[in-house]
């Protein structure tokens, strides 16, 4: 007997969306803090507020629009989350990641995730872009905890090949062609909402973290649970290592820098989609 209601809730969300939208998206995109203007590039066919979708949470974070957008980008049918959910908002991890299960149910072939982060690598500056090759999960809860529904994925998903290194290499090539400072790196996920202390930044550096943030890993875990290929890019909004370079950081400054870097992120995403469409 299946005791997990998530599968049934996903089906209800899908039924609602299919009544509203005919488009069948090939790619899913999650837009992080300050990165919502990528939607300006999308030829939007439909936009649906999260509050209208059965079982969807509603984003409470500044700069998150809280809409599901359907349309085309770089000639590809896409569905984009203009705003995501975070554990620190008070949601359960199942709620935080519920939209990823819905995107998968819509038939996407790959999930592109963006976020902003702080750098814990002395060689990565504010304004750089980091393509995530691995992660360290220090969040206190896991979205896969609890009864497992095999219709959604296996009990013990393997994380060895979670991130697409070949796609990262292609993204690095695109960035280099446009003189965009970019790297591959390890993302460390913490609960938030407070930023970290200088001692914590040093700890994250020592354990192998290149960037730190408060999102993404729960979504990655659920995508991996469903065998959904993942590409993650992170816009570095502030430098957190070495300690003498740490400055006071506000959400306003994070959003401002993310918006400044966003055209670079947009160029990389669009060219990646164009390259993938050329391989169809």
N, C-alpha and C positions, 0 to 999 in steps of 0.2 A: 504494500500500500504506500502511495506517495503522501508524505505528510508536509511537504514543503509547498506553500501556496504561491511561491514566486512564479513558477511556470504558468499557472492559471492567470495570474495577474498580467504577465507578459502577453498572453494571448488576448486578454481584454484590451490592453493598450494597442496591440497590433490591429485588432478588429476595428477599433475607433479610427486609427490613422489610415487604414486602407479605405475606409469610407470617405475620408477627407482628401486623400492624395492618391493619384494614379501612378506617379513617378516611382520607379523601382531603383533606388540608389545603389551604386556600385561601391562607393567609399563613404565612410563615416568620418566626421571631423569633430573634435571637442576643442572649443576655444577657451583658453584660460584668461586670467585676469589681465585686463588692458589690451587683449588681443582680438576683441570682437569686431574690429573694423575690416577683418578679412571678408566679412559678409558683404562688403561693398563690391567685391569681385564676383559675387555669386549672382547668376541670373535666377532670381527667386521665383519659384512656381507656387509655393505655399509656405506660410509661416504660422505656426500653431503655438500659442502660449502654453507653457508647461502646465499651468493651472487647469487647462481644459482637457489634458490627457489623463485618462484613468490611471491612478496609482503613481503618477509622477510627483516627486517633491517639487518645491518651488524655491528657486535660488534666492538667498538673502544677501548676497555679497555685492558690494559696490562695484559697478562697471559690468556686471553680468546682466544681460538682457532678459534671460529667462524664456527663450523661444526655441522651438525646433524648426529649422529651416530646410526646405526641400528645393532643389534646383540644380543648376549645372555650373561647374567651375572647370575651366580649362577643357571644356568639351566633355566632361565626365559628369554623370548623374551622381549627386552627392546628397547626404543629409548631414546637417551641421547643428551641433548643440551650441547655441549662443549663450554660454553660461553653463557652469557645471555645479556640482554639489560637493560639499566638504564635510568630513566627520566633525570638525569643530563647530559647525552650525547646529549640531545637536541631532543630526540624522544618524540612523544606524548605518553600518557599512552596506547592508543589503539595499537600503534606500539610496545611498550615495551611488551605488553601481547599477541600480535598476535600469537606468536609461541605456547602458551598454548592452544589456540583454535585449532590450527592445531594438536597438540598432542592428544587432546581430539577426534578430528575427525578421527584420526588414530585408535581409539578404545581402548586406554589405560584405565585400570580400576582404577589406582591410580597414583598420581603424587608425586614423592619424590624430595624435593627441598633442596639444600644445600647453605649455605652462610658463610661468615665470618662476625664477629661483634665485637663491643667493649662491655665490661662488665660494667654495671652500678649497679651491685650488689656486695657488698664487699666480699661476699662468693664465687663468681665465678671468677676464676683466668684465666689469659692468658694460652691457651693450653687446657682448658676445652671444653667439648662439651655440648651444650644446645639443648634439644628437645623442640620445641616451642609448648606451650599449648594455647597461646592467643596472640593477638597483639594490639598495639595502633598505629593508623595510623595518622601521622602528616605530611604526604606529601600533597602538595597543589592541587593535581588533582586526579581524580578518573577515572579508566578505564571504568567504567560503566556509566559515565556521557554522556548525549545525548540521542537520540532516542533509545528505546529498541526494539530489534528484538526478539520476543518470540521464534524463532527457536533456539536461542542461550541460552536463560534463562529468568527467570522472572524479572519483573521490580524492585522488592524489595526483593532481596535474603536475607534470614535470616542467621546471623553469629553465632548463639548460639553454634552449634556443628561443627564449622569449622575445628578444629584440632582433630585428632584421638588420644584420651587419652589412649586407650587400646594399640595402637601401640607404643605410647611413653613409657608406662609401660614395654612393651616387650623389647624395645630398652635399657631402663635403666637396665633391668636384664642382657641383653647381655653385656653392658658396665661393670657392676659390676663383671661379670664372668671373664673379661679380665683385671680387675684392671684399667679401664679407668675412669677418673673423668668425671662425667656427671650429668646433672641436667635437670629438666623441668623449663621453664621460659617464660616470656612475652617479645616479640620482639617489639621494637619501630622503626618505619620506618620514616626516614627523607629524605629530597630531596637530600642533598649533592650538589656538590662533596666535599666541605670542611668538615673536621672533626669538632666536636662540641667544644664549649668553656667549661671551667670548670664550669661556672654557668649553662650552658645548661645540662651538665652531671648531676649536682646536681638536676636540675629540672626533668630530666628523671627518676632519682632514686626515687624522691618523688612521682611521679605520678604512680609508680608501674612497671617501666621498669626494666628488668633484663639485656637485651642486646639491642644494638642499631646498626642499619645498614641503607643502602641506597637502598635496593632492596626487593624482596620477597613478600611484602604485595600486590602490584599490581597483581602479578601472582596468589596469593592466592585468591584475590577477584574474578578474572575471573574464576578460577577453581571452586570456590564455586558457582558462577553464573550458571555454567554448571553441578552442583551437582557432581563434580569430587572429590573423597576422596583425602586428602592431608596429607603428613607427611613432617615435616620440621626439619632439624638439622642444627645447627649453630656452627661453630668453632670459639672460642673466640681468637682473635688475639692480643688484648691489653686490659689492665685494665683502666677503666675510672672513677672509684669510689672506695674508697674515694679520695677527691681532692689531697691529699698529695702523692698518688700513681700514678698520671697521669704522663706520660712521652711523649716526642715528638714522634710522630708516622709518618712513611713514608709508601708509598705504597710498597716499597721494603721490609720493615720489616713485613708488613702484609702478603705479599705473602710468605716470608720465613717461618714465623711461621705456616701459613696454610699448607704449604708443609710438615712441620715437624709433624703436627698433622694428616695429611691426611691418613696415614696407619690405624690409629684408626677409623676414619670415614669410611674408606673402609671396615674394618672388621665388623663394625656394620651394614652397608648397605647390605653387602653380606650375613651375618647371618640372617638379617631380611627377605631378599628375599628367602633364603633357608627355613626359618620357614613358610613363606606364601605359598611357593610351596608345602610344606608337607601337607598343609591343603586343597589342591585342591581336 
